[in-house]
Amino acid sequence: MSLPPQASRSSSTSRPAYTHRLARFDDLPAIVDIYNSTVASREVTADTEPVSVESRHQWFADHAPERRPLWVVEHEGAILGWMSYSNFYGRPAYSGTAELSIYIHENARGQGLGRYFLDQAILHAPSIGVHTLLGFIFGHNLPSLKLFEVFGFERWANMPRVATLDGIERDLVIMGKRIA
């Protein structure tokens, strides 16, 4: 996978100039590959085994663009990363709250794509009726915690030792930000 060339980097930030689009069903294999690349790290997802494309069909269908979009960034035909809004809780009173998930291809990490996605998610939230954004992040995932903190998310909850990964109990931190 090639990353955006140096020439496309913004002079003020030295970060690539990204754009996103709504994910298409034919992007699902790349989305799943990126997700599965994080399973072994035990830092990002509570899945302990890779998931199949077929198992994610309903998840993909649940991402209606007008309420819970799923975005991808691609470069030269390769998906660099994806970001999704998901329902926080399946009751109507919580419809203004969404959980954000951001997954970056291993070759695109550390290039500002996570910052791009989070910035765009915050800006877009009011247009889809979202006033509160959440991130569910393992307590030992310091890069993700720091990213959300940079964007003004606060630690709204610490759920100690709620996940067990390879025999190690892990905390889950809920980061929250009120948008409107």
Secondary structure, 3 states (H helix, E strand, C coil): CCCCCHHHECCCCCCECCCCEECCHHHHHHHHHHHHCCHHHCCCCCCCCCCCCHHHHHHHHCCCCCCCCEEEEEECCEEEEEEEEEECCCCHHHCCEEEEEEEECHHHCCCCHHHHHHHHHHHHHHHHCCCEEEEEEECCCHHHHHHHHHCCCEEEEEEEEEEEECCEEEEEEEEEEECC
